[in-house]
Amino acid sequence: MIDPLEIQALADGELTSEQAELLRAQIAECPRSTATLHSLQSLRDLLQTRTETFECDETWSRCVGRLNELDRSSRIEGFVGRYAWGLCGAFALVIAVGGYWSRMAHTGVISSSDVPREAASMFPVPGVRSMSDFKQWVGQKLGFESPQIQDTRLNVACVYQGTLDGMPAVRLALQDSDGNADLTIVHGAQAVDGVRPLQDGQFSVGRVNGENLVTWTRDGSAMLLVSPRSMDQLVDLASEIRVR
């Protein structure tokens, strides 16, 4: 029998006229090859006459679009994978520069919400038990003149030392007949964020950790007075402490 692939090529019209004529002569001498050629030709005719053309332009267009998306995704993944370390470094640099400029822009401004956390990390100063002791200690140990705080009926229970935003800070635990109050002094701070000024402009008020807060500035320092007593009582106490 003749090679079926050659018969297939003849049925599909893939041979030259000379090759086709020679092959037809050989097929005519072989009944099996003749039957195979007739079967292939019949199948070819059936497919050409009995089948309908299916239009799928829209589906094909979506397929092409999806293939293009996959191709773009592969290119992007390759770019990111190749330059991942460089991109991370660039983002880190942007964050660092932004943080630096943000801190520079707020130099001298402290947040009232930071005071309780920073105050908790301060360490006690022994031997300071009065306002006069405190004023003398500040000048000798911290290197700056004490803000002018008038001696009041308040008792100094303890004095703590530390920093807030890199600025030297002290906290006085005060007591009187109405209870406790904390006075935090941050030397170099020019303003306190997170508070609102009162109408007279002398003080600003707010709340920290559920307690009332009164702030003001004096002699290059920010003063923050915190106590659970009422706001009116705390403003009166701040007025008593503050030198007019």
C-alpha positions as semicolon CSV with decimal commas, in nm:
position;residue;x (nm);y (nm);z (nm)
1;M;0,000;0,000;0,000
2;I;0,113;0,354;-0,074
3;D;0,220;0,577;0,220
4;P;-0,101;0,728;0,371
5;L;0,074;1,062;0,418
6;E;0,132;1,087;0,045
7;I;-0,235;1,007;-0,016
8;Q;-0,330;1,276;0,236
9;A;-0,108;1,527;0,058
10;L;-0,277;1,442;-0,271
11;A;-0,625;1,486;-0,121
12;D;-0,525;1,822;0,026
13;G;-0,379;1,947;-0,302
14;E;-0,030;1,985;-0,167
15;L;0,151;1,810;-0,455
16;T;0,268;1,949;-0,785
17;S;0,084;1,842;-1,098
18;E;0,362;1,601;-1,198
19;Q;0,373;1,445;-0,848
20;A;-0,007;1,420;-0,834
21;E;-0,031;1,255;-1,177
22;L;0,237;0,998;-1,089
23;L;0,074;0,921;-0,752
24;R;-0,272;0,884;-0,903
25;A;-0,135;0,621;-1,142
26;Q;0,013;0,429;-0,850
27;I;-0,309;0,455;-0,647
28;A;-0,516;0,323;-0,936
29;E;-0,322;-0,002;-0,916
30;C;-0,391;-0,045;-0,540
31;P;-0,754;-0,095;-0,424
32;R;-0,675;-0,008;-0,061
33;S;-0,497;0,312;-0,156
34;T;-0,787;0,400;-0,388
35;A;-1,036;0,346;-0,104
36;T;-0,824;0,561;0,129
37;L;-0,811;0,847;-0,124
38;H;-1,189;0,833;-0,176
39;S;-1,247;0,841;0,200
40;L;-1,023;1,145;0,244
41;Q;-1,184;1,329;-0,043
42;S;-1,533;1,252;0,090
43;L;-1,438;1,381;0,436
44;R;-1,291;1,695;0,284
45;D;-1,607;1,760;0,082
46;L;-1,824;1,703;0,389
47;L;-1,630;1,952;0,597
48;Q;-1,649;2,213;0,325
49;T;-2,020;2,179;0,255
50;R;-2,183;2,080;0,584
51;T;-2,003;2,294;0,840
52;E;-2,090;2,650;0,942
53;T;-1,842;2,928;1,002
54;F;-1,836;3,031;1,371
55;E;-1,784;3,403;1,432
56;C;-1,592;3,470;1,756
57;D;-1,435;3,812;1,698
58;E;-1,541;3,944;2,039
59;T;-1,414;3,638;2,226
60;W;-1,090;3,643;2,033
61;S;-1,048;4,014;2,105
62;R;-1,083;3,946;2,481
63;C;-0,834;3,664;2,457
64;V;-0,585;3,889;2,280
65;G;-0,637;4,159;2,546
66;R;-0,582;3,911;2,826
67;L;-0,266;3,780;2,660
68;N;-0,138;4,138;2,631
69;E;-0,208;4,197;3,002
70;L;-0,015;3,883;3,094
71;D;0,272;4,000;2,880
72;R;0,277;4,343;3,048
73;S;0,251;4,181;3,391
74;S;0,550;3,961;3,314
75;R;0,754;4,263;3,206
76;I;0,661;4,456;3,523
77;E;0,741;4,158;3,748
78;G;1,074;4,123;3,576
79;F;1,151;4,492;3,626
80;V;1,050;4,485;3,994
81;G;1,243;4,166;4,057
82;R;1,553;4,309;3,894
83;Y;1,545;4,646;4,072
84;A;1,368;4,553;4,400
85;W;1,659;4,649;4,624
86;G;1,702;4,980;4,449
87;L;1,331;5,061;4,478
88;C;1,328;4,972;4,850
89;G;1,630;5,193;4,905
90;A;1,464;5,481;4,721
91;F;1,145;5,449;4,927
92;A;1,344;5,434;5,250
93;L;1,532;5,748;5,149
94;V;1,207;5,931;5,073
95;I;1,063;5,832;5,414
96;A;1,380;5,936;5,597
97;V;1,400;6,271;5,419
98;G;1,030;6,335;5,482
99;G;1,069;6,256;5,851
100;Y;1,374;6,481;5,874
101;W;1,201;6,778;5,713
102;S;0,890;6,716;5,921
103;R;1,093;6,731;6,241
104;M;1,283;7,036;6,122
105;A;0,959;7,211;6,038
106;H;0,828;7,148;6,391
107;T;1,144;7,237;6,582
108;G;1,048;7,372;6,923
109;V;0,693;7,233;6,905
110;I;0,606;6,944;7,135
111;S;0,292;6,731;7,131
112;S;0,086;6,724;7,449
113;S;0,012;6,354;7,387
114;D;0,385;6,273;7,416
115;V;0,422;6,424;7,762
116;P;0,278;6,134;7,974
117;R;0,489;5,875;7,793
118;E;0,810;6,077;7,821
119;A;0,739;6,176;8,179
120;A;0,708;5,809;8,278
121;S;1,063;5,747;8,155
122;M;1,221;6,025;8,366
123;F;1,429;5,938;8,670
124;P;1,392;6,100;9,015
125;V;1,632;6,364;9,145
126;P;1,719;6,318;9,515
127;G;1,737;6,603;9,763
128;V;1,497;6,847;9,594
129;R;1,200;6,904;9,823
130;S;1,100;7,269;9,774
131;M;1,056;7,524;9,499
132;S;1,371;7,708;9,608
133;D;1,567;7,379;9,598
134;F;1,433;7,316;9,251
135;K;1,534;7,658;9,117
136;Q;1,887;7,619;9,251
137;W;1,919;7,265;9,116
138;V;1,802;7,358;8,766
139;G;2,062;7,632;8,732
140;Q;2,347;7,419;8,866
141;K;2,274;7,082;8,705
142;L;2,093;7,152;8,380
143;G;2,283;7,461;8,271
144;F;1,988;7,690;8,210
145;E;1,814;7,943;8,428
146;S;1,500;7,823;8,598
147;P;1,172;7,966;8,467
148;Q;1,041;8,220;8,711
149;I;0,794;8,026;8,922
150;Q;0,676;8,200;9,235
151;D;0,695;8,010;9,558
152;T;0,344;7,889;9,634
153;R;0,160;7,687;9,894
154;L;0,234;7,379;9,681
155;N;0,467;7,117;9,821
156;V;0,729;6,960;9,593
157;A;0,688;6,586;9,650
158;C;0,951;6,480;9,395
159;V;1,146;6,611;9,096
160;Y;1,219;6,400;8,787
161;Q;1,471;6,462;8,510
162;G;1,473;6,351;8,143
163;T;1,427;6,472;7,786
164;L;1,139;6,532;7,548
165;D;1,207;6,543;7,174
166;G;1,576;6,585;7,253
167;M;1,518;6,888;7,479
168;P;1,598;6,883;7,852
169;A;1,286;6,839;8,061
170;V;1,197;6,820;8,431
171;R;0,878;6,715;8,604
172;L;0,767;6,837;8,945
173;A;0,522;6,622;9,138
174;L;0,328;6,883;9,335
175;Q;0,078;6,849;9,620
176;D;-0,164;7,077;9,801
177;S;-0,488;7,044;9,991
178;D;-0,680;6,985;9,667
179;G;-0,467;6,690;9,560
180;N;-0,182;6,621;9,320
181;A;-0,061;6,803;9,010
182;D;0,233;6,749;8,773
183;L;0,426;7,041;8,628
184;T;0,648;6,947;8,332
185;I;0,897;7,206;8,205
186;V;1,056;7,153;7,862
187;H;1,346;7,392;7,804
188;G;1,370;7,510;7,443
189;A;1,011;7,428;7,349
190;Q;0,831;7,724;7,197
191;A;0,479;7,584;7,165
192;V;0,260;7,287;7,254
193;D;0,055;7,105;6,992
194;G;-0,287;6,951;7,063
195;V;-0,423;7,229;7,286
196;R;-0,653;7,528;7,237
197;P;-0,587;7,881;7,366
198;L;-0,817;8,045;7,617
199;Q;-0,974;8,380;7,537
200;D;-0,731;8,583;7,748
201;G;-0,438;8,428;7,557
202;Q;-0,230;8,358;7,869
203;F;-0,297;7,984;7,877
204;S;-0,393;7,699;7,646
205;V;-0,590;7,398;7,763
206;G;-0,644;7,037;7,665
207;R;-0,659;6,682;7,803
208;V;-0,402;6,403;7,834
209;N;-0,471;6,053;7,965
210;G;-0,813;6,160;8,091
211;E;-0,679;6,453;8,296
212;N;-0,698;6,827;8,236
213;L;-0,398;7,014;8,099
214;V;-0,301;7,383;8,111
215;T;0,006;7,505;7,920
216;W;0,196;7,831;7,877
217;T;0,545;7,942;7,780
218;R;0,791;8,133;7,995
219;D;1,160;8,221;7,969
220;G;1,227;7,992;7,672
221;S;1,045;7,693;7,819
222;A;0,706;7,529;7,773
223;M;0,518;7,465;8,096
224;L;0,256;7,188;8,116
225;L;0,042;7,154;8,428
226;V;-0,162;6,830;8,450
227;S;-0,410;6,733;8,721
228;P;-0,742;6,549;8,765
229;R;-0,893;6,862;8,926
230;S;-1,143;7,074;8,727
231;M;-1,023;7,298;8,446
232;D;-1,116;7,614;8,637
233;Q;-0,922;7,497;8,942
234;L;-0,625;7,406;8,722
235;V;-0,624;7,745;8,552
236;D;-0,632;7,914;8,894
237;L;-0,338;7,698;9,002
238;A;-0,146;7,784;8,684
239;S;-0,212;8,152;8,751
240;E;-0,075;8,110;9,101
241;I;0,241;7,937;8,974
242;R;0,298;8,169;8,679
243;V;0,477;8,498;8,746
244;R;0,276;8,780;8,594
